[in-house]
Amino acid sequence: MITINLNKAKDIWKDKLRTERAPLLSQLDVQFQRALETGADTTEIVAEKQRLRDITNLVTSASTLDEIKSISVE
């Protein structure tokens, strides 16, 4: 019988999410800087950046492999 180490699965999934979110955060940094330069509202940009930062916390609180797999940066 195959058993899955849930803690190891969480670590692997967190690393995957970090890799996927890195370019998205970079794009948001550029958008944020441009918004600041033009005086535009940055509320949505800040909220999205925070969502991406917090996504690994969702993995930490997951209790099954299916829950882990359902967490995505998109």
N, C-alpha and C positions, 0 to 999 in steps of 0.2 A: 504494500500500500504506500502511495506517495503522500507525504505530508508537506505542507507549505508552512514555512516559518513566516508568520504574519509580520513580525518586526522587520525582518530582512526585506520582505516584499514592500513594506512601507518605505524603507530607505531607498530601494531601487526606484520606486515610483516618484519619490521626492526628487531624486537626481534627474529623472526624466523630465519632470515638470520644470525644474530649474533651467535645464537646457532649452526647453521650448519657450520659456518666458523671457529669457535673456534678450533676444532680438526685439521682442515686443516692448520690453521696458526701455530699450534704447530708442525705439521709435517714439514712444511716449515722452521721453526726455526731450527729444527734438521738438515735438509738438508743444510741450510745456514751455520751453524756452521761446519759441516763436509767439506763443500766446502772451507771454510776459512782455515781449518786445512790442507787441501791438496793443497791449492793454486789454486783451480779450479775456473772457471768463475761463478759468482753469479748473473749475469744479469737477467737471466730468473726467478730465485727464487725471486729476489727483485721485479720484475715486477708483478709476480703472487701475492705476498704479498700485493702490492699496489692495485691491482685489487680487492682483497678481502676486503681490508679496504674501498675502494671507493664504494663498491656495495650498501651501504645504501644511498649514494648520489643519485643513480639512482631512488630509491624509492621516495626520497624527490621531485624529479623533475617529477615523473609520474603524469598524470592527469586523468587517469581512473583506475577502478578496474582491468580491463584486463591487462593494462600495469604493474600494481603492481604485479599481479600474474605471469607475464612472467619473472620476475627478479629472477634469481637463482644463487647460488654460483658455480654451475657447468658450 
